[in-house]
Amino acid sequence: MSRPRIVYILGSLAANDLGDEIVTILGRLSRSDFEPAVIALGGREELMSRITEMKVRCYPLGLAGPIGAFRAIGKTRKLLSTLAPEVVHGYGSWGGAVA
């Protein structure tokens, strides 16, 4: 039986309240029970290395601003169809808009 896939969608990988919260959540998830992944719309920033050290796949899209937010919708949909997660959790205004 495969592990349930959980995808977290963030506005960016910057260390802030939401980013630090995701790192805490990922640290508590058992890798034998779940297969977590993170999609970051804003791109590569300071939390990327911490997340990948926890053996979590990270997909930084490198998109920002109004045009980036518009482009993020299609790119995130494509990633979600590829990953086929059981649970998608969007954080912040970008994550909520895309999810």
N, C-alpha and C positions, 0 to 999 in steps of 0.2 A: 504494500500500500504506500502511495506517495505522501509526502508531507504536504499539508495545506500551505499554499503560497499566499503571503501577505505583502502588499505593496503600500508603502508610505510615499505620498506625494508632498514635496516641500517647495516653497518659493525659492529657497537657496540652501546651500550647505554652510551658511554662516553660523557661527556660535552665537546663539541668542536663546531666548526662552524656548522657542519651538524646536530649534536644532538640538539644544542640550536635552530637551525632553525626549526626542527621538533616540538619541544615543543611550539614554537611560532605559527606554523601552526595549531597544535592541539588545542591550546587555542582559536583560531579564528573560528574553525569549530563548527557549531551548532549541538548539539547532537540530536536535534529533526529532523534535516534534513539529517544527515549523521551518519554512523556507522563506525568510524575509528578503525584501529588496527595497531600495529607495530610489525614487525618481526625483531629481532636483532640477527644477525649471531654470533657476538662476545660474547654474553652472558650478564649476569646481571652486571650492573655498576651503576654509580651515578644518571642517569636520570630515572631509572626504577620507583622509588617512585613518582617522579613528574608526570610521564605519567599515572600511575595507579590512582593517585589522581584526574586526569581529567576524570575519568571513561572511559579510553581507554584500550582495551585489549592489553596486551603485551606478546609476545612469544619470550623469550630469548633462543636461541639454544645452547649457550655455546660452539661454535666452533671457532677455530682459526688456523692459519697456513695453509700451502698448503693442507694437508690432510683434515683439517676442512673445507676449501673452497670447496673441492671436495664433502665431505659429506653433505654440506649445500644445494647443488643443489637438491638432493632427498628429504631432509627434508622440504625444502621450497616449492617444488612442491606439496608435500603431504598436507602441511598446506594450500596452495592456493586452492587446490581442495576442501578441507574441508570448508574453509571460503567462497569460491565462490564470490570473490570481483568483483565489476564492474570496479574498477580502481586499478592498481598496480603501485606504484611509487618507483623506486629503487634509493637510494642515495649512492654515492661513488662507488668505483670499485667493491666491493662485491655485492652491490644491483643491479648494472647494469648487472653484469655477471649472476646473478640468475634470474632476471626478464626477 
